[in-house]
Amino acid sequence: MRKTAIVTGASSGIGAATAKRLAAEGFNVVLAARRHDRCDALAKEITETVPGAGTVAAVTLDVTSQESVDALAAAVGTCHVLVNNAGGAIGLDSVATADLADWQAMYDTNVLGLVRVTKAILPKLIESGAGHVVNVTSLAAHVPYEGGGGYNAAKHAAYAVNDVMRLELVAEPVRITEIAPGLVKTEEFSLVRFRGDEERAAKPYEGVPEPLVAEDIADCVAWAVTRPPHVNIDRIDVQPRVQAAPYKLYRE
């Protein structure tokens, strides 16, 4: 029997790459994101290009809306894997100049969104007898850096929720894994962070010989969820070889 995986934030970047990889690993995949048109296109691409792909469904999801999350839960029957990937950063302001609306938006997506979706899908994961929650956070969840206050705070909270879940669900047939990426070059993360300013969005990657790409993170997710059911991978910190910390990168 094929297992089913839900991937949030699946319309681009790490989410899209993860959905493709899990389909290649034999999972039925539910693509969940706000941009339904992009999820539809990705579902078609996976079905047509991934050998042996199972069912691929697209569901509109806004993790900040309880109504939307409830609709996702109602649309999905059995679920074995939930990849909480939806999130993101906004701005690079200091605490002294912080826009609290940005902080609120980051918390709503990265933390409350993660909890909202997990809470809705958890009964299905437990019922499967071999469930797995994968929370995609960031090295920002563990290492503060200047200008990262809002994002650091949100991802630190997501990391705390991940570890609390490991404690609370230890008696249940559900594994909990955190994937904490460093610098990943995707088409949208930095562009969203800097509100469409392409010049500013390009700067974090300038001179970096080989930043991570979305497929590197998808590889980590796939490895974690395909371990034997008794094996829990608590956390994977993954960064390019040329990165030693969020603020320490070798640039050519």
Secondary structure as the mmCIF struct_conf table of DSSP 4:
data_model
#
loop_
_struct_conf.conf_type_id
_struct_conf.id
_struct_conf.beg_label_comp_id
_struct_conf.beg_label_asym_id
_struct_conf.beg_label_seq_id
_struct_conf.end_label_comp_id
_struct_conf.end_label_asym_id
_struct_conf.end_label_seq_id
STRN STRN1 THR A 4 THR A 8
BEND BEND1 GLY A 9 GLY A 9
TURN_TY1_P TURN_TY1_P1 ALA A 10 SER A 11
BEND BEND2 SER A 12 SER A 12
HELX_RH_AL_P HELX_RH_AL_P1 GLY A 13 ALA A 24
TURN_TY1_P TURN_TY1_P2 GLU A 25 GLY A 26
STRN STRN2 ASN A 28 ALA A 33
BEND BEND3 ARG A 34 ARG A 34
HELX_RH_AL_P HELX_RH_AL_P2 HIS A 36 THR A 49
BEND BEND4 VAL A 50 VAL A 50
TURN_TY1_P TURN_TY1_P3 PRO A 51 GLY A 52
STRN STRN3 VAL A 56 THR A 60
TURN_TY1_P TURN_TY1_P4 VAL A 63 THR A 64
HELX_RH_AL_P HELX_RH_AL_P3 GLN A 66 ALA A 75
BEND BEND5 HIS A 80 HIS A 80
STRN STRN4 VAL A 81 ASN A 84
BEND BEND6 VAL A 95 VAL A 95
TURN_TY1_P TURN_TY1_P5 ALA A 96 THR A 97
HELX_RH_AL_P HELX_RH_AL_P4 LEU A 100 TYR A 107
HELX_RH_PI_P HELX_RH_PI_P1 ASP A 108 LEU A 112
HELX_RH_AL_P HELX_RH_AL_P5 GLY A 113 SER A 128
BEND BEND7 GLY A 129 ALA A 130
STRN STRN5 GLY A 131 VAL A 136
HELX_RH_3T_P HELX_RH_3T_P1 LEU A 139 ALA A 141
TURN_TY1_P TURN_TY1_P6 HIS A 142 HIS A 142
BEND BEND8 VAL A 143 VAL A 143
TURN_TY1_P TURN_TY1_P7 GLU A 146 GLY A 147
HELX_RH_AL_P HELX_RH_AL_P6 GLY A 149 GLU A 168
TURN_TY1_P TURN_TY1_P8 LEU A 169 ALA A 171
BEND BEND9 GLU A 172 PRO A 173
STRN STRN6 VAL A 174 PRO A 181
BEND BEND10 LEU A 183 LEU A 183
STRN STRN7 VAL A 184 VAL A 184
BEND BEND11 GLU A 187 GLU A 188
HELX_RH_AL_P HELX_RH_AL_P7 PHE A 189 ARG A 193
TURN_TY1_P TURN_TY1_P9 PHE A 194 GLY A 196
HELX_RH_AL_P HELX_RH_AL_P8 GLU A 198 ALA A 202
HELX_RH_3T_P HELX_RH_3T_P2 LYS A 203 TYR A 205
TURN_TY1_P TURN_TY1_P10 GLU A 206 GLY A 207
BEND BEND12 PRO A 209 GLU A 210
STRN STRN8 LEU A 212 LEU A 212
HELX_RH_AL_P HELX_RH_AL_P9 ALA A 214 VAL A 225
TURN_TY1_P TURN_TY1_P11 THR A 226 THR A 226
BEND BEND13 ARG A 227 ARG A 227
TURN_TY1_P TURN_TY1_P12 PRO A 229 HIS A 230
STRN STRN9 ARG A 235 VAL A 238
TURN_TY1_P TURN_TY1_P13 ARG A 241 VAL A 242
STRN STRN10 GLN A 243 ALA A 245
TURN_TY1_P TURN_TY1_P14 PRO A 246 TYR A 247
STRN STRN11 LYS A 248 LEU A 249
#
